[in-house]
Amino acid sequence: MNKIRNIELAESGKQKIEWVKKNMPLLRSLEEEFIETKPFEGVRISVSVHLEAKTAYLSKVLASGGAEVSVTGSNPLSTQDDVAAALAKDGLMVYAWYNATDEEFEEHLNLALGYKPNIIIDDGGDLVHLLHTKKKELLPHIMGGCEETTTGILRLKAMEKEGELKFPMVAVNNAYCKYLFDNRYGTGQSVWDGINRTTNLIVAGKDVVVVGYGWCGKGIAMRAKGFGASVMVCEIDPIKAAEAVMDGFKVMTMDEASTLGDIFITVTGCNRVIHKEHYMKMKDGAILCNAGHFDVEISVPELEKMACEKRVQRKNIMGYKMEDGRWINLLAEGRLVNLAAGDGHPAEIMDMSFALQALSAQYVLSNYMDLGNRVVDVPEEIDKRVALMKLKSWGITIDQLTYEQKKYLESWC
Ligand SMILES: NC(=O)c1ccc[n+]([C@@H]2O[C@H](COP(=O)([O-])OP(=O)(O)OC[C@H]3O[C@@H](n4cnc5c(N)ncnc54)[C@H](O)[C@@H]3O)[C@@H](O)[C@H]2O)c1
């Protein structure tokens, strides 16, 4: 029995899935291959990734390879009810709805796992966490899984270090074809799409503060510059901070930036990077949003406590009035702004990330006995295969080393 809001929405979800399919040539070619080879015949896969059209298509591609697939979301505000309905209509087990309460969200994860998966596709580590705490009885069914994002991999590495990880997990995020494209160009574009459609305000001429200059932060800062903003970066890593300076950005502490910014974007994977002391100094009308995985980067409880009044300003914008009359605006409750107030990354970007997911799931299936209870890298052959597929989809061929060149590169004298 599915848990979705409304099956009547299926037609709109189907249109969205058809649109992304047209723009996801890598997944299309894997779908064709899987229909022929049925690599997942008899295998149960649970997917917990932001449930919008691209994820839906990945789930369908896995099903086309013979898998029985259960699907849930990875954030209460990123599930699209029409997409969930379309998947359910296609016969997949779907447990997710938009704006789930914390209890409902956990219930949905539990229901997806209740399906006794052999392989999990996780985004942020919630399925893995449940399997190692409240759902331990399901561990014997698990062969392994794949993790989509930086934060999930941090959690997995902590478990591995303490000897707590009970099955192999492939770190999809750490493949070149993931973070170079998805984290940088995907987040760079979709975060601005989320901010722009939510605020309908100009970016040119504004002071934008990007907190965290990792792969996502670089993309967000690069695109802010393209829009004509004056960009400031806050970092804790001296190397990344120096990189930001040479990329042309002003680098300073969050304390300094808090008085200057018009728009603040957190993307660190860390908690409480913007808090009370910063709210006290911010300009009237400052806009705050988060692109990191969890809603802990902007301290919303402190903002709630400081506010003497709170008012919805526009869909997905909550205004908080400070005692001195200034208003601070928070987008999408401090959850990932590109997914909670947008459609997530462009389809062509998720095509690469999800081709990695599908091939990594196949890799787990063929190799889980030998991988150990570890966090495992995506094999180089899979990473290169995805890059070649992407080039092919653009009609680009590249040079190959000649025998003589290979010899030259391998020689030392
Ligand atoms: N919104 C999306 O669609 C999306 C996509 C990919 C990743 N993510 C998430 O975004 C977050 C960042 O991912 P990434 O791949 O850029 O990670 P990353 O590790 O490459 O970068 C994070 C950066 O933040 C810095 N940092 C950490 N704590 C900080 C602090 N307190 N103040 C200032 N800087 C700090 C780190 O030094 C690092 O440079 C993660 O939570 C990840 O899961 C979101």
The ligand as a Gaussian input file, in Angstrom:
#p B3LYP/6-31G(d) Opt

LIG

0 1
 N       21.866000      21.630000      -2.275000
 C       22.273000      20.595000      -2.997000
 O       21.672000      20.211000      -3.992000
 C       23.533000      19.894000      -2.583000
 C       24.285000      19.192000      -3.554000
 C       25.468000      18.571000      -3.149000
 C       25.854000      18.639000      -1.813000
 N       25.064000      19.297000      -0.906000
 C       25.420000      19.433000       0.522000
 O       26.102000      20.697000       0.664000
 C       27.038000      20.620000       1.742000
 C       28.429000      20.985000       1.211000
 O       28.830000      20.047000       0.218000
 P       30.240000      20.196000      -0.566000
 O       30.268000      19.052000      -1.511000
 O       30.423000      21.574000      -1.028000
 O       31.234000      19.891000       0.661000
 P       32.779000      20.298000       0.791000
 O       33.304000      19.448000       1.887000
 O       33.429000      20.280000      -0.556000
 O       32.701000      21.830000       1.274000
 C       32.241000      22.262000       2.526000
 C       33.103000      23.484000       2.886000
 O       32.570000      24.112000       4.035000
 C       33.656000      24.505000       4.863000
 N       33.143000      24.637000       6.230000
 C       32.848000      23.661000       7.114000
 N       32.409000      24.188000       8.276000
 C       32.419000      25.527000       8.105000
 C       32.073000      26.616000       8.957000
 N       31.605000      26.410000      10.188000
 N       32.193000      27.868000       8.459000
 C       32.667000      28.102000       7.213000
 N       33.017000      27.093000       6.356000
 C       32.883000      25.822000       6.809000
 C       34.675000      23.393000       4.700000
 O       35.981000      23.816000       5.077000
 C       34.562000      23.096000       3.209000
 O       35.453000      23.866000       2.430000
 C       26.911000      19.208000       2.286000
 O       25.977000      19.200000       3.328000
 C       26.372000      18.428000       1.097000
 O       25.745000      17.229000       1.491000
 C       23.934000      19.948000      -1.268000

